Amino acid sequence: MFVVTVKFTLAAGAAEAFMPLMQAQAKNSVALEPGCHQFDVCQDPEDAAIVFLYELYSDEAAFKGHLASDHFKQFDADVIDLVTAKQVACYHRSYPS
C-alpha cells in the first residue's frame, strides 16, 4: 500500500470555502478511483486553517493516476487561492500487509 499525507495551511477566512471542496474531492477520489482505498480529511480543532489528509492507495501508480484525474485537476485549480502552504509526504505501508 502507498500512503500519502498532506497538510494544508489555508488563507485567513478560507476554511468555509475550502472544506466543501475538499470533502467533495475525498468522496470523488474513493468513488471514482479503484486504487484509492481511503481518503480522510481532518481539520485541526484549534485552528480551522490547518487541514490534514490521510490517503491510502494500492500503489504509487494509483496515486499518480489520482494526480492525473480530472476531478483532482479541477480541485487543485479551485483551491489555489485558498491555500497558503501545502506539505505532501509519501510512505510505503508495510504493516499490516
mmCIF file of the C-alpha atoms, coordinates in Angstrom:
data_MODEL
# 
_entry.id   MODEL 
# 
loop_
_atom_site.group_PDB 
_atom_site.id 
_atom_site.type_symbol 
_atom_site.label_atom_id 
_atom_site.label_alt_id 
_atom_site.label_comp_id 
_atom_site.label_asym_id 
_atom_site.label_entity_id 
_atom_site.label_seq_id 
_atom_site.pdbx_PDB_ins_code 
_atom_site.Cartn_x 
_atom_site.Cartn_y 
_atom_site.Cartn_z 
_atom_site.occupancy 
_atom_site.B_iso_or_equiv 
_atom_site.pdbx_formal_charge 
_atom_site.auth_seq_id 
_atom_site.auth_comp_id 
_atom_site.auth_asym_id 
_atom_site.auth_atom_id 
_atom_site.pdbx_PDB_model_num 
ATOM 1  C CA . MET A 1 1  ? 0.000   0.000  0.000   1.00 0.00 ? 1  MET A CA 1 
ATOM 2  C CA . PHE A 1 2  ? 1.025   3.570  -0.682  1.00 0.00 ? 2  PHE A CA 1 
ATOM 3  C CA . VAL A 1 3  ? 0.216   6.265  1.880   1.00 0.00 ? 3  VAL A CA 1 
ATOM 4  C CA . VAL A 1 4  ? 0.060   9.977  1.168   1.00 0.00 ? 4  VAL A CA 1 
ATOM 5  C CA . THR A 1 5  ? -0.312  12.652 3.824   1.00 0.00 ? 5  THR A CA 1 
ATOM 6  C CA . VAL A 1 6  ? -0.982  16.278 3.024   1.00 0.00 ? 6  VAL A CA 1 
ATOM 7  C CA . LYS A 1 7  ? -1.037  19.254 5.360   1.00 0.00 ? 7  LYS A CA 1 
ATOM 8  C CA . PHE A 1 8  ? -2.729  22.388 4.041   1.00 0.00 ? 8  PHE A CA 1 
ATOM 9  C CA . THR A 1 9  ? -2.441  25.788 5.633   1.00 0.00 ? 9  THR A CA 1 
ATOM 10 C CA . LEU A 1 10 ? -5.341  27.918 4.466   1.00 0.00 ? 10 LEU A CA 1 
ATOM 11 C CA . ALA A 1 11 ? -5.543  31.631 3.926   1.00 0.00 ? 11 ALA A CA 1 
ATOM 12 C CA . ALA A 1 12 ? -7.316  33.615 6.625   1.00 0.00 ? 12 ALA A CA 1 
ATOM 13 C CA . GLY A 1 13 ? -11.057 33.009 6.418   1.00 0.00 ? 13 GLY A CA 1 
ATOM 14 C CA . ALA A 1 14 ? -10.737 30.407 3.629   1.00 0.00 ? 14 ALA A CA 1 
ATOM 15 C CA . ALA A 1 15 ? -11.836 27.315 5.591   1.00 0.00 ? 15 ALA A CA 1 
ATOM 16 C CA . GLU A 1 16 ? -15.545 27.852 4.896   1.00 0.00 ? 16 GLU A CA 1 
ATOM 17 C CA . ALA A 1 17 ? -14.958 27.823 1.128   1.00 0.00 ? 17 ALA A CA 1 
ATOM 18 C CA . PHE A 1 18 ? -12.206 25.171 1.187   1.00 0.00 ? 18 PHE A CA 1 
ATOM 19 C CA . MET A 1 19 ? -13.823 22.422 3.268   1.00 0.00 ? 19 MET A CA 1 
ATOM 20 C CA . PRO A 1 20 ? -16.790 21.599 0.956   1.00 0.00 ? 20 PRO A CA 1 
ATOM 21 C CA . LEU A 1 21 ? -14.375 21.410 -1.998  1.00 0.00 ? 21 LEU A CA 1 
ATOM 22 C CA . MET A 1 22 ? -12.016 19.189 -0.006  1.00 0.00 ? 22 MET A CA 1 
ATOM 23 C CA . GLN A 1 23 ? -14.809 16.897 1.153   1.00 0.00 ? 23 GLN A CA 1 
ATOM 24 C CA . ALA A 1 24 ? -16.084 16.526 -2.422  1.00 0.00 ? 24 ALA A CA 1 
ATOM 25 C CA . GLN A 1 25 ? -12.544 15.737 -3.574  1.00 0.00 ? 25 GLN A CA 1 
ATOM 26 C CA . ALA A 1 26 ? -12.232 12.987 -0.954  1.00 0.00 ? 26 ALA A CA 1 
ATOM 27 C CA . LYS A 1 27 ? -15.595 11.488 -1.901  1.00 0.00 ? 27 LYS A CA 1 
ATOM 28 C CA . ASN A 1 28 ? -14.772 11.589 -5.633  1.00 0.00 ? 28 ASN A CA 1 
ATOM 29 C CA . SER A 1 29 ? -11.359 10.025 -5.115  1.00 0.00 ? 29 SER A CA 1 
ATOM 30 C CA . VAL A 1 30 ? -12.761 6.990  -3.302  1.00 0.00 ? 30 VAL A CA 1 
ATOM 31 C CA . ALA A 1 31 ? -15.778 6.661  -5.629  1.00 0.00 ? 31 ALA A CA 1 
ATOM 32 C CA . LEU A 1 32 ? -14.019 7.187  -8.971  1.00 0.00 ? 32 LEU A CA 1 
ATOM 33 C CA . GLU A 1 33 ? -10.567 5.710  -8.415  1.00 0.00 ? 33 GLU A CA 1 
ATOM 34 C CA . PRO A 1 34 ? -10.363 1.931  -7.902  1.00 0.00 ? 34 PRO A CA 1 
ATOM 35 C CA . GLY A 1 35 ? -6.839  2.330  -6.477  1.00 0.00 ? 35 GLY A CA 1 
ATOM 36 C CA . CYS A 1 36 ? -7.900  4.836  -3.787  1.00 0.00 ? 36 CYS A CA 1 
ATOM 37 C CA . HIS A 1 37 ? -8.940  2.905  -0.674  1.00 0.00 ? 37 HIS A CA 1 
ATOM 38 C CA . GLN A 1 38 ? -9.130  5.664  1.912   1.00 0.00 ? 38 GLN A CA 1 
ATOM 39 C CA . PHE A 1 39 ? -9.199  9.455  1.899   1.00 0.00 ? 39 PHE A CA 1 
ATOM 40 C CA . ASP A 1 40 ? -9.575  11.022 5.336   1.00 0.00 ? 40 ASP A CA 1 
ATOM 41 C CA . VAL A 1 41 ? -9.998  14.774 5.756   1.00 0.00 ? 41 VAL A CA 1 
ATOM 42 C CA . CYS A 1 42 ? -9.079  16.105 9.211   1.00 0.00 ? 42 CYS A CA 1 
ATOM 43 C CA . GLN A 1 43 ? -9.292  19.664 10.477  1.00 0.00 ? 43 GLN A CA 1 
ATOM 44 C CA . ASP A 1 44 ? -7.346  21.000 13.442  1.00 0.00 ? 44 ASP A CA 1 
ATOM 45 C CA . PRO A 1 45 ? -9.873  21.564 16.262  1.00 0.00 ? 45 PRO A CA 1 
ATOM 46 C CA . GLU A 1 46 ? -7.995  24.639 17.455  1.00 0.00 ? 46 GLU A CA 1 
ATOM 47 C CA . ASP A 1 47 ? -7.126  26.148 14.074  1.00 0.00 ? 47 ASP A CA 1 
ATOM 48 C CA . ALA A 1 48 ? -9.602  25.741 11.200  1.00 0.00 ? 48 ALA A CA 1 
ATOM 49 C CA . ALA A 1 49 ? -6.895  26.889 8.773   1.00 0.00 ? 49 ALA A CA 1 
ATOM 50 C CA . ILE A 1 50 ? -4.969  23.610 9.229   1.00 0.00 ? 50 ILE A CA 1 
ATOM 51 C CA . VAL A 1 51 ? -6.294  20.628 7.242   1.00 0.00 ? 51 VAL A CA 1 
ATOM 52 C CA . PHE A 1 52 ? -4.619  17.212 7.234   1.00 0.00 ? 52 PHE A CA 1 
ATOM 53 C CA . LEU A 1 53 ? -5.273  14.423 4.723   1.00 0.00 ? 53 LEU A CA 1 
ATOM 54 C CA . TYR A 1 54 ? -4.527  10.715 5.030   1.00 0.00 ? 54 TYR A CA 1 
ATOM 55 C CA . GLU A 1 55 ? -4.836  8.907  1.704   1.00 0.00 ? 55 GLU A CA 1 
ATOM 56 C CA . LEU A 1 56 ? -4.320  5.197  1.045   1.00 0.00 ? 56 LEU A CA 1 
ATOM 57 C CA . TYR A 1 57 ? -3.676  3.877  -2.478  1.00 0.00 ? 57 TYR A CA 1 
ATOM 58 C CA . SER A 1 58 ? -2.971  0.416  -3.872  1.00 0.00 ? 58 SER A CA 1 
ATOM 59 C CA . ASP A 1 59 ? 0.432   1.597  -5.066  1.00 0.00 ? 59 ASP A CA 1 
ATOM 60 C CA . GLU A 1 60 ? 2.325   4.636  -6.300  1.00 0.00 ? 60 GLU A CA 1 
ATOM 61 C CA . ALA A 1 61 ? 0.851   4.222  -9.801  1.00 0.00 ? 61 ALA A CA 1 
ATOM 62 C CA . ALA A 1 62 ? -2.657  4.577  -8.343  1.00 0.00 ? 62 ALA A CA 1 
ATOM 63 C CA . PHE A 1 63 ? -1.593  7.823  -6.643  1.00 0.00 ? 63 PHE A CA 1 
ATOM 64 C CA . LYS A 1 64 ? -0.125  9.128  -9.899  1.00 0.00 ? 64 LYS A CA 1 
ATOM 65 C CA . GLY A 1 65 ? -3.464  8.295  -11.535 1.00 0.00 ? 65 GLY A CA 1 
ATOM 66 C CA . HIS A 1 66 ? -5.165  10.351 -8.833  1.00 0.00 ? 66 HIS A CA 1 
ATOM 67 C CA . LEU A 1 67 ? -2.965  13.342 -9.660  1.00 0.00 ? 67 LEU A CA 1 
ATOM 68 C CA . ALA A 1 68 ? -3.822  12.969 -13.351 1.00 0.00 ? 68 ALA A CA 1 
ATOM 69 C CA . SER A 1 69 ? -7.583  12.716 -12.778 1.00 0.00 ? 69 SER A CA 1 
ATOM 70 C CA . ASP A 1 70 ? -9.901  15.453 -13.987 1.00 0.00 ? 70 ASP A CA 1 
ATOM 71 C CA . HIS A 1 71 ? -11.508 15.820 -10.552 1.00 0.00 ? 71 HIS A CA 1 
ATOM 72 C CA . PHE A 1 72 ? -8.109  16.364 -8.892  1.00 0.00 ? 72 PHE A CA 1 
ATOM 73 C CA . LYS A 1 73 ? -7.041  18.913 -11.512 1.00 0.00 ? 73 LYS A CA 1 
ATOM 74 C CA . GLN A 1 74 ? -10.317 20.804 -11.039 1.00 0.00 ? 74 GLN A CA 1 
ATOM 75 C CA . PHE A 1 75 ? -9.985  20.736 -7.247  1.00 0.00 ? 75 PHE A CA 1 
ATOM 76 C CA . ASP A 1 76 ? -6.395  21.953 -7.442  1.00 0.00 ? 76 ASP A CA 1 
ATOM 77 C CA . ALA A 1 77 ? -7.444  24.882 -9.644  1.00 0.00 ? 77 ALA A CA 1 
ATOM 78 C CA . ASP A 1 78 ? -10.443 25.706 -7.434  1.00 0.00 ? 78 ASP A CA 1 
ATOM 79 C CA . VAL A 1 79 ? -8.421  25.957 -4.200  1.00 0.00 ? 79 VAL A CA 1 
ATOM 80 C CA . ILE A 1 80 ? -5.233  27.616 -5.436  1.00 0.00 ? 80 ILE A CA 1 
ATOM 81 C CA . ASP A 1 81 ? -6.194  30.995 -3.944  1.00 0.00 ? 81 ASP A CA 1 
ATOM 82 C CA . LEU A 1 82 ? -7.402  29.446 -0.672  1.00 0.00 ? 82 LEU A CA 1 
ATOM 83 C CA . VAL A 1 83 ? -4.137  27.697 0.270   1.00 0.00 ? 83 VAL A CA 1 
ATOM 84 C CA . THR A 1 84 ? -1.003  29.426 1.555   1.00 0.00 ? 84 THR A CA 1 
ATOM 85 C CA . ALA A 1 85 ? 1.100   26.275 2.142   1.00 0.00 ? 85 ALA A CA 1 
ATOM 86 C CA . LYS A 1 86 ? 0.923   22.594 1.251   1.00 0.00 ? 86 LYS A CA 1 
ATOM 87 C CA . GLN A 1 87 ? 3.187   19.820 2.550   1.00 0.00 ? 87 GLN A CA 1 
ATOM 88 C CA . VAL A 1 88 ? 2.986   16.372 0.925   1.00 0.00 ? 88 VAL A CA 1 
ATOM 89 C CA . ALA A 1 89 ? 4.695   13.218 2.235   1.00 0.00 ? 89 ALA A CA 1 
ATOM 90 C CA . CYS A 1 90 ? 4.564   9.698  0.776   1.00 0.00 ? 90 CYS A CA 1 
ATOM 91 C CA . TYR A 1 91 ? 5.162   6.382  2.509   1.00 0.00 ? 91 TYR A CA 1 
ATOM 92 C CA . HIS A 1 92 ? 5.027   2.666  1.813   1.00 0.00 ? 92 HIS A CA 1 
ATOM 93 C CA . ARG A 1 93 ? 2.820   0.941  4.378   1.00 0.00 ? 93 ARG A CA 1 
ATOM 94 C CA . SER A 1 94 ? 4.458   -2.301 5.440   1.00 0.00 ? 94 SER A CA 1 
ATOM 95 C CA . TYR A 1 95 ? 2.073   -3.446 8.177   1.00 0.00 ? 95 TYR A CA 1 
ATOM 96 C CA . PRO A 1 96 ? -0.476  -4.849 8.005   1.00 0.00 ? 96 PRO A CA 1 
ATOM 97 C CA . SER A 1 97 ? 0.278   -6.379 4.636   1.00 0.00 ? 97 SER A CA 1 
# 
